[in-house]
Amino acid sequence: MDINPSVIAAAIINFFIFFLIIKKFIYKPTMAMVDGRRDEVETALNHAKSEEAKIESLRIEQEERIKEYKDEGQKLVDAYKEKAERVSVDIIAEAKKECDVLRSRTKQEIAREKRKAEDEMKTQVVDLSLNLAEKALEKKIDEDEHRRLIDEFISKVGN
């Protein structure tokens, strides 16, 4: 096995020619395709990151809205509670006023009925006194008759 320098030189020249052909027709288009794909992937990643940032900002915005809505809801609930308490206090105050008016009217009615009963009683006492006086004047009464009439008068006044 002899090493022939012309074969080696031809192999080296063929290798460089093959390398240049591969570089020109395979390597450059392949690298251009890889670079294009890399750019597409980077663009897609950048787009995904920007979409993720948008989504995160929307999520934060939604959380803020939810918090605002909760705060507004709590304010409404508090306002309605306060209003209900005021209405309750007003109703209680009105009921107390009505109760006081009713008590006053009842006391007046009781006093009127008492005066009416006293007037009726006076009228009955006067009537009985007049009847007793009539009977006493109509006839002469002795002490026993006089006691009997007084007892009769007392029993009628007692009823």
Buried (B, 14 or more C-beta within 10 A) or exposed (E): EEEEEEEEEEEEEEEEEEEEEEEEEEEEEEEEEEEEEEEEEEEEEEEEEEEEEEEEEEEEEEEEEEEEEEEEEEEEEEEEEEEEEEEEEEEEEEEEEEEEEEEEEEEEEEEEEEEEEEEEEEEEEEEBEEBBEEBEEEEEBEEEEEEEBEEBBEEBEEE
